[in-house]
Amino acid sequence: MRRYVLRRSLLAALQCLAVLVAVFAVGSLLPGDTADVLRGELGTPEQVEALRRQLGLTEPAWSRFAHWLGHLLTGDLGTSLTTGVPVGEDIGRRAGVTLLLGLPALLLVTVLAPVLGTVSGLREGSRVDRALNTAAVVLHAVPEFVLGLLLVASVSLWAGLLPATAVGMDTAALLARPDVLVLPVVVLTARHLCDLARQVRAGVAAERHGAVAEHLRLLGMRERTIVLRHVLPGALGPAAQQFARCVEGLLGGAVLVEAVFGFRGLGTGFVEAVQNRDLPQVQTYALLFAATVVVVNLAGDLVAHRLVPRREVTA
């Protein structure tokens, strides 16, 4: 296990480095740079060139990347080229907003998906199973931004039950108005809850009719014991890996959800950094997202390994 964790950790570090190199290369190949964005159409070529020298954009690409990477190793994330604010401060301010959306969504998925999937899997073919499967298919088929707009139009604008937007609200304001979080959390939760619940349902159904469970029934073991000790661990192992994919989806979904509901979180921050060609910010966001995905996937693999050990059934 230790060698496995060490090997995966080294691979994770290489993956993060590859992401940084790819992001920097793509950002350098895009037309224009931060100086062009800041000056817009009103700046003369001489002014743009002077601003480019001031921002250090005239240095070779490899030199700028090595300079940024060297500062990163000392804990310095650099300074935004567009605002002059340290990148760490901007990300720290935005991270609170994204966490207020992501953590409740993760909690709901973690709690509800195993329960719904287990109930559906144990009652395979029943009305409950058919109803849950139908709801899961319908919700999964609706894109997140479409679901968000539908909820805003029906729940906020038509019924007037919940706020439609969080424009201008920071983390403190959101904590004081938790009702603003309800609709975006529902949107973030819906698709990933469906995916994970269906994964658990399939695992429970397969394990319940598998050779191990049938053999244990022949040995006289109670059905409840079979479900708790053998069916659920076997079903939740693959679901742990699917849960890691849900975290990846939440990071991607945050971009759309924050845009629809007017949140200034990490998703919209990344989009703005790309639009402004602000490479220090873009690289830091990319590193943060890549590291999160790598760590969560590693954790999912370890949990799956623990929940589904090699086992033999003897008479």
C-alpha positions as a Markdown table, in Angstrom:
| # | Residue | x | y | z |
|---|---|---|---|---|
| 1 | Met | 0.0 | 0.0 | 0.0 |
| 2 | Arg | 2.8 | 2.4 | 0.9 |
| 3 | Arg | 4.5 | 1.8 | -2.5 |
| 4 | Tyr | 1.2 | 2.3 | -4.2 |
| 5 | Val | 0.6 | 5.6 | -2.5 |
| 6 | Leu | 4.2 | 6.8 | -3.2 |
| 7 | Arg | 3.9 | 5.8 | -6.9 |
| 8 | Arg | 0.6 | 7.5 | -7.3 |
| 9 | Ser | 1.8 | 10.6 | -5.5 |
| 10 | Leu | 4.8 | 10.9 | -7.8 |
| 11 | Leu | 2.5 | 10.4 | -10.8 |
| 12 | Ala | 0.2 | 13.1 | -9.4 |
| 13 | Ala | 3.1 | 15.6 | -9.2 |
| 14 | Leu | 4.0 | 14.9 | -12.8 |
| 15 | Gln | 0.4 | 15.3 | -13.9 |
| 16 | Cys | 0.2 | 18.6 | -12.2 |
| 17 | Leu | 3.4 | 19.8 | -13.8 |
| 18 | Ala | 2.2 | 18.6 | -17.2 |
| 19 | Val | -1.1 | 20.6 | -16.7 |
| 20 | Leu | 0.9 | 23.7 | -15.9 |
| 21 | Val | 3.2 | 23.4 | -18.9 |
| 22 | Ala | 0.1 | 22.7 | -21.2 |
| 23 | Val | -1.8 | 25.7 | -19.8 |
| 24 | Phe | 1.2 | 28.0 | -20.1 |
| 25 | Ala | 1.9 | 26.8 | -23.7 |
| 26 | Val | -1.8 | 27.3 | -24.7 |
| 27 | Gly | -1.9 | 30.7 | -23.0 |
| 28 | Ser | 1.2 | 31.8 | -24.8 |
| 29 | Leu | -0.1 | 30.7 | -28.2 |
| 30 | Leu | -3.4 | 32.7 | -27.8 |
| 31 | Pro | -3.5 | 35.9 | -29.9 |
| 32 | Gly | -2.9 | 39.0 | -27.8 |
| 33 | Asp | -1.8 | 39.3 | -24.2 |
| 34 | Thr | -2.6 | 41.2 | -21.0 |
| 35 | Ala | -1.2 | 44.4 | -22.4 |
| 36 | Asp | -3.6 | 44.3 | -25.3 |
| 37 | Val | -6.5 | 43.6 | -23.0 |
| 38 | Leu | -5.7 | 46.4 | -20.7 |
| 39 | Arg | -5.1 | 49.0 | -23.4 |
| 40 | Gly | -8.0 | 47.8 | -25.5 |
| 41 | Glu | -8.6 | 49.6 | -28.8 |
| 42 | Leu | -7.7 | 53.0 | -27.4 |
| 43 | Gly | -4.0 | 52.4 | -26.7 |
| 44 | Thr | -1.4 | 53.2 | -29.3 |
| 45 | Pro | 1.2 | 50.5 | -30.3 |
| 46 | Glu | 3.9 | 52.4 | -28.4 |
| 47 | Gln | 1.7 | 52.5 | -25.2 |
| 48 | Val | 1.0 | 48.8 | -25.5 |
| 49 | Glu | 4.6 | 47.9 | -26.0 |
| 50 | Ala | 5.6 | 50.0 | -23.0 |
| 51 | Leu | 3.0 | 48.3 | -20.9 |
| 52 | Arg | 4.2 | 44.9 | -22.2 |
| 53 | Arg | 7.8 | 45.8 | -21.0 |
| 54 | Gln | 6.4 | 47.0 | -17.7 |
| 55 | Leu | 4.6 | 43.7 | -17.1 |
| 56 | Gly | 7.6 | 41.6 | -18.1 |
| 57 | Leu | 5.8 | 40.2 | -21.1 |
| 58 | Thr | 8.8 | 40.8 | -23.4 |
| 59 | Glu | 10.9 | 38.2 | -21.7 |
| 60 | Pro | 11.0 | 34.7 | -23.3 |
| 61 | Ala | 8.2 | 32.4 | -22.5 |
| 62 | Trp | 10.4 | 29.7 | -20.9 |
| 63 | Ser | 12.0 | 32.4 | -18.7 |
| 64 | Arg | 8.6 | 33.7 | -17.4 |
| 65 | Phe | 7.4 | 30.1 | -16.7 |
| 66 | Ala | 10.6 | 29.2 | -14.9 |
| 67 | His | 10.3 | 32.5 | -12.9 |
| 68 | Trp | 6.7 | 31.7 | -11.9 |
| 69 | Leu | 7.5 | 28.1 | -11.1 |
| 70 | Gly | 10.5 | 29.1 | -8.9 |
| 71 | His | 8.2 | 31.5 | -6.9 |
| 72 | Leu | 5.6 | 28.8 | -6.6 |
| 73 | Leu | 8.1 | 26.5 | -4.9 |
| 74 | Thr | 8.6 | 29.1 | -2.2 |
| 75 | Gly | 4.8 | 29.5 | -1.7 |
| 76 | Asp | 4.5 | 32.8 | -3.7 |
| 77 | Leu | 1.7 | 32.5 | -6.3 |
| 78 | Gly | 2.6 | 35.7 | -8.0 |
| 79 | Thr | 0.7 | 38.9 | -8.7 |
| 80 | Ser | -2.2 | 39.4 | -11.1 |
| 81 | Leu | -1.1 | 41.3 | -14.2 |
| 82 | Thr | -4.5 | 43.0 | -14.5 |
| 83 | Thr | -5.3 | 44.0 | -11.0 |
| 84 | Gly | -1.9 | 44.0 | -9.3 |
| 85 | Val | -3.4 | 42.1 | -6.4 |
| 86 | Pro | -1.5 | 38.9 | -5.1 |
| 87 | Val | -3.1 | 35.9 | -6.8 |
| 88 | Gly | -3.3 | 34.1 | -3.4 |
| 89 | Glu | -5.6 | 36.9 | -2.0 |
| 90 | Asp | -7.9 | 36.8 | -5.0 |
| 91 | Ile | -8.2 | 33.0 | -4.9 |
| 92 | Gly | -8.7 | 33.0 | -1.2 |
| 93 | Arg | -11.5 | 35.4 | -1.5 |
| 94 | Arg | -13.2 | 33.5 | -4.3 |
| 95 | Ala | -12.6 | 30.1 | -2.7 |
| 96 | Gly | -15.0 | 30.9 | 0.2 |
| 97 | Val | -17.8 | 31.5 | -2.3 |
| 98 | Thr | -17.1 | 28.2 | -4.2 |
| 99 | Leu | -16.9 | 26.2 | -1.0 |
| 100 | Leu | -20.3 | 27.5 | 0.1 |
| 101 | Leu | -21.7 | 26.0 | -3.0 |
| 102 | Gly | -19.5 | 22.9 | -3.4 |
| 103 | Leu | -19.5 | 21.6 | 0.2 |
| 104 | Pro | -23.3 | 21.4 | 0.7 |
| 105 | Ala | -23.6 | 19.7 | -2.8 |
| 106 | Leu | -20.9 | 17.2 | -1.9 |
| 107 | Leu | -22.6 | 16.5 | 1.5 |
| 108 | Leu | -26.0 | 15.9 | -0.2 |
| 109 | Val | -24.5 | 13.6 | -2.8 |
| 110 | Thr | -22.5 | 11.7 | -0.2 |
| 111 | Val | -25.6 | 11.1 | 2.0 |
| 112 | Leu | -28.4 | 10.7 | -0.5 |
| 113 | Ala | -26.7 | 8.8 | -3.3 |
| 114 | Pro | -25.9 | 5.6 | -1.2 |
| 115 | Val | -29.3 | 5.7 | 0.4 |
| 116 | Leu | -31.3 | 6.1 | -2.8 |
| 117 | Gly | -29.1 | 3.7 | -4.7 |
| 118 | Thr | -29.3 | 1.0 | -2.0 |
| 119 | Val | -33.1 | 1.3 | -1.7 |
| 120 | Ser | -33.4 | 1.1 | -5.5 |
| 121 | Gly | -31.0 | -1.9 | -5.8 |
| 122 | Leu | -32.6 | -3.9 | -3.0 |
| 123 | Arg | -36.1 | -3.3 | -4.6 |
| 124 | Glu | -35.0 | -4.0 | -8.2 |
| 125 | Gly | -38.0 | -3.8 | -10.5 |
| 126 | Ser | -40.4 | -2.3 | -8.0 |
| 127 | Arg | -42.3 | 0.9 | -8.3 |
| 128 | Val | -39.8 | 2.7 | -6.1 |
| 129 | Asp | -37.0 | 1.5 | -8.3 |
| 130 | Arg | -38.7 | 2.5 | -11.5 |
| 131 | Ala | -39.6 | 6.0 | -10.1 |
| 132 | Leu | -36.1 | 6.6 | -8.9 |
| 133 | Asn | -34.6 | 5.5 | -12.2 |
| 134 | Thr | -37.0 | 7.7 | -14.2 |
| 135 | Ala | -36.2 | 10.7 | -12.1 |
| 136 | Ala | -32.5 | 10.1 | -12.4 |
| 137 | Val | -32.6 | 9.8 | -16.2 |
| 138 | Val | -34.7 | 13.0 | -16.5 |
| 139 | Leu | -32.5 | 15.0 | -14.3 |
| 140 | His | -29.3 | 13.7 | -15.9 |
| 141 | Ala | -30.6 | 14.7 | -19.3 |
| 142 | Val | -31.1 | 18.3 | -18.4 |
| 143 | Pro | -27.9 | 20.4 | -18.7 |
| 144 | Glu | -26.9 | 22.3 | -15.6 |
| 145 | Phe | -27.3 | 25.8 | -17.1 |
| 146 | Val | -30.8 | 24.9 | -18.4 |
| 147 | Leu | -31.9 | 23.5 | -15.0 |
| 148 | Gly | -30.6 | 26.7 | -13.4 |
| 149 | Leu | -32.5 | 28.9 | -15.7 |
| 150 | Leu | -35.7 | 26.9 | -15.3 |
| 151 | Leu | -35.4 | 27.1 | -11.5 |
| 152 | Val | -34.7 | 30.8 | -11.6 |
| 153 | Ala | -37.8 | 31.4 | -13.9 |
| 154 | Ser | -40.1 | 29.1 | -11.9 |
| 155 | Val | -39.0 | 29.3 | -8.3 |
| 156 | Ser | -37.6 | 32.9 | -8.2 |
| 157 | Leu | -39.4 | 35.0 | -10.8 |
| 158 | Trp | -42.8 | 33.2 | -11.0 |
| 159 | Ala | -43.3 | 31.9 | -7.4 |
| 160 | Gly | -41.0 | 34.5 | -5.7 |
| 161 | Leu | -39.8 | 31.9 | -3.1 |
| 162 | Leu | -36.1 | 32.2 | -3.4 |
| 163 | Pro | -33.5 | 34.8 | -4.6 |
| 164 | Ala | -32.5 | 34.5 | -8.2 |
| 165 | Thr | -29.0 | 35.9 | -8.0 |
| 166 | Ala | -26.1 | 36.6 | -5.7 |
| 167 | Val | -24.6 | 39.5 | -7.6 |
| 168 | Gly | -22.4 | 41.7 | -5.4 |
| 169 | Met | -22.4 | 39.3 | -2.5 |
| 170 | Asp | -19.2 | 38.0 | -0.8 |
| 171 | Thr | -18.8 | 35.1 | 1.5 |
| 172 | Ala | -20.0 | 37.0 | 4.6 |
| 173 | Ala | -23.1 | 38.2 | 2.8 |
| 174 | Leu | -23.9 | 34.7 | 1.6 |
| 175 | Leu | -23.5 | 33.3 | 5.1 |
| 176 | Ala | -26.1 | 35.9 | 6.2 |
| 177 | Arg | -28.4 | 35.0 | 3.4 |
| 178 | Pro | -28.2 | 31.2 | 3.1 |
| 179 | Asp | -31.5 | 31.1 | 1.0 |
| 180 | Val | -29.4 | 32.5 | -1.9 |
| 181 | Leu | -27.5 | 29.2 | -2.0 |
| 182 | Val | -30.5 | 26.9 | -2.3 |
| 183 | Leu | -31.0 | 27.0 | -6.0 |
| 184 | Pro | -27.4 | 26.8 | -7.1 |
| 185 | Val | -26.7 | 23.9 | -4.7 |
| 186 | Val | -29.7 | 22.0 | -6.1 |
| 187 | Val | -28.4 | 22.5 | -9.6 |
| 188 | Leu | -24.9 | 21.4 | -8.7 |
| 189 | Thr | -26.3 | 18.3 | -6.8 |
| 190 | Ala | -28.8 | 17.0 | -9.3 |
| 191 | Arg | -26.7 | 15.4 | -12.0 |
| 192 | His | -24.0 | 14.1 | -9.7 |
| 193 | Leu | -26.6 | 12.6 | -7.3 |
| 194 | Cys | -28.2 | 10.8 | -10.3 |
| 195 | Asp | -24.8 | 9.4 | -11.5 |
| 196 | Leu | -23.7 | 8.2 | -8.1 |
| 197 | Ala | -27.1 | 6.8 | -7.1 |
| 198 | Arg | -27.3 | 4.8 | -10.3 |
| 199 | Gln | -23.8 | 3.5 | -9.8 |
| 200 | Val | -24.7 | 2.4 | -6.2 |
| 201 | Arg | -27.9 | 0.8 | -7.5 |
| 202 | Ala | -26.1 | -1.2 | -10.2 |
| 203 | Gly | -23.5 | -2.4 | -7.6 |
| 204 | Val | -26.1 | -3.4 | -5.0 |
| 205 | Ala | -28.1 | -5.3 | -7.6 |
| 206 | Ala | -25.0 | -7.1 | -9.0 |
| 207 | Glu | -23.6 | -8.0 | -5.5 |
| 208 | Arg | -27.0 | -9.1 | -4.2 |
| 209 | His | -27.3 | -11.7 | -7.0 |
| 210 | Gly | -23.6 | -12.5 | -7.1 |
| 211 | Ala | -22.0 | -15.9 | -6.2 |
| 212 | Val | -20.8 | -14.7 | -2.8 |
| 213 | Ala | -24.2 | -13.6 | -1.7 |
| 214 | Glu | -25.9 | -16.8 | -3.0 |
| 215 | His | -23.3 | -19.0 | -1.2 |
| 216 | Leu | -23.8 | -17.1 | 2.1 |
| 217 | Arg | -27.5 | -17.7 | 1.8 |
| 218 | Leu | -26.9 | -21.4 | 1.4 |
| 219 | Leu | -24.8 | -21.3 | 4.5 |
| 220 | Gly | -27.8 | -19.9 | 6.4 |
| 221 | Met | -26.6 | -16.3 | 6.9 |
| 222 | Arg | -29.4 | -13.7 | 7.4 |
| 223 | Glu | -30.2 | -11.4 | 4.5 |
| 224 | Arg | -29.6 | -8.3 | 6.6 |
| 225 | Thr | -26.1 | -9.5 | 7.5 |
| 226 | Ile | -25.3 | -10.4 | 3.9 |
| 227 | Val | -26.4 | -6.9 | 2.7 |
| 228 | Leu | -24.4 | -5.0 | 5.4 |
| 229 | Arg | -21.2 | -7.0 | 5.4 |
| 230 | His | -20.9 | -8.1 | 1.7 |
| 231 | Val | -23.4 | -6.4 | -0.6 |
| 232 | Leu | -22.8 | -2.8 | 0.5 |
| 233 | Pro | -19.0 | -2.9 | 0.7 |
| 234 | Gly | -18.9 | -4.5 | -2.7 |
| 235 | Ala | -21.2 | -1.9 | -4.2 |
| 236 | Leu | -19.7 | 1.2 | -2.5 |
| 237 | Gly | -16.1 | 0.4 | -3.6 |
| 238 | Pro | -16.7 | 1.4 | -7.3 |
| 239 | Ala | -19.0 | 4.1 | -6.2 |
| 240 | Ala | -16.1 | 5.7 | -4.3 |
| 241 | Gln | -14.3 | 6.1 | -7.6 |
| 242 | Gln | -17.4 | 7.5 | -9.2 |
| 243 | Phe | -17.6 | 10.0 | -6.3 |
| 244 | Ala | -14.2 | 11.3 | -7.3 |
| 245 | Arg | -15.5 | 11.9 | -10.8 |
| 246 | Cys | -18.4 | 13.8 | -9.2 |
| 247 | Val | -15.9 | 16.2 | -7.6 |
| 248 | Glu | -14.4 | 16.8 | -11.0 |
| 249 | Gly | -17.9 | 17.5 | -12.3 |
| 250 | Leu | -18.6 | 19.9 | -9.5 |
| 251 | Leu | -15.5 | 21.9 | -10.4 |
| 252 | Gly | -16.6 | 22.1 | -14.0 |
| 253 | Gly | -20.2 | 22.8 | -13.1 |
| 254 | Ala | -19.2 | 25.6 | -10.8 |
| 255 | Val | -18.2 | 27.7 | -13.8 |
| 256 | Leu | -21.8 | 27.4 | -15.3 |
| 257 | Val | -23.6 | 27.7 | -12.0 |
| 258 | Glu | -21.7 | 30.7 | -10.8 |
| 259 | Ala | -22.3 | 32.4 | -14.1 |
| 260 | Val | -26.0 | 31.7 | -14.1 |
| 261 | Phe | -26.5 | 32.9 | -10.5 |
| 262 | Gly | -24.0 | 35.7 | -10.4 |
| 263 | Phe | -21.5 | 34.2 | -7.9 |
| 264 | Arg | -17.9 | 35.5 | -7.9 |
| 265 | Gly | -16.2 | 32.2 | -7.1 |
| 266 | Leu | -13.3 | 30.2 | -8.5 |
| 267 | Gly | -15.2 | 29.3 | -11.7 |
| 268 | Thr | -15.9 | 32.8 | -12.8 |
| 269 | Gly | -12.4 | 33.9 | -11.6 |
| 270 | Phe | -10.8 | 31.3 | -13.9 |
| 271 | Val | -12.9 | 32.5 | -16.9 |
| 272 | Glu | -12.0 | 36.1 | -16.2 |
| 273 | Ala | -8.3 | 35.3 | -15.9 |
| 274 | Val | -8.5 | 33.5 | -19.3 |
| 275 | Gln | -10.3 | 36.5 | -20.9 |
| 276 | Asn | -7.7 | 38.9 | -19.5 |
| 277 | Arg | -4.8 | 36.7 | -20.6 |
| 278 | Asp | -3.6 | 36.9 | -17.0 |
| 279 | Leu | -1.2 | 33.9 | -17.0 |
| 280 | Pro | -0.2 | 34.0 | -13.3 |
| 281 | Gln | -3.8 | 33.7 | -12.4 |
| 282 | Val | -4.6 | 31.1 | -15.1 |
| 283 | Gln | -1.7 | 28.9 | -14.0 |
| 284 | Thr | -2.6 | 29.1 | -10.4 |
| 285 | Tyr | -6.3 | 28.2 | -11.1 |
| 286 | Ala | -5.2 | 25.4 | -13.3 |
| 287 | Leu | -2.8 | 24.1 | -10.6 |
| 288 | Leu | -5.5 | 24.3 | -8.0 |
| 289 | Phe | -8.1 | 22.4 | -10.1 |
| 290 | Ala | -5.5 | 19.8 | -11.2 |
| 291 | Ala | -4.3 | 19.1 | -7.7 |
| 292 | Thr | -7.9 | 18.8 | -6.4 |
| 293 | Val | -8.8 | 16.3 | -9.1 |
| 294 | Val | -5.6 | 14.3 | -8.6 |
| 295 | Val | -5.9 | 14.1 | -4.8 |
| 296 | Val | -9.6 | 13.2 | -4.9 |
| 297 | Asn | -9.0 | 10.5 | -7.5 |
| 298 | Leu | -6.2 | 9.0 | -5.4 |
| 299 | Ala | -8.5 | 9.1 | -2.3 |
| 300 | Gly | -11.2 | 7.3 | -4.3 |
| 301 | Asp | -8.9 | 4.6 | -5.5 |
| 302 | Leu | -7.7 | 4.0 | -1.9 |
| 303 | Val | -11.2 | 3.8 | -0.5 |
| 304 | Ala | -12.2 | 1.4 | -3.3 |
| 305 | His | -9.2 | -0.8 | -2.5 |
| 306 | Arg | -10.2 | -0.9 | 1.2 |
| 307 | Leu | -13.9 | -1.6 | 0.6 |
| 308 | Val | -13.3 | -4.3 | -2.0 |
| 309 | Pro | -10.5 | -6.5 | -0.8 |
| 310 | Arg | -9.7 | -9.8 | -2.3 |
| 311 | Arg | -11.9 | -12.3 | -0.5 |
| 312 | Glu | -12.6 | -16.0 | -0.7 |
| 313 | Val | -15.7 | -17.9 | 0.5 |
| 314 | Thr | -15.1 | -21.3 | 2.0 |
| 315 | Ala | -17.7 | -23.8 | 2.9 |
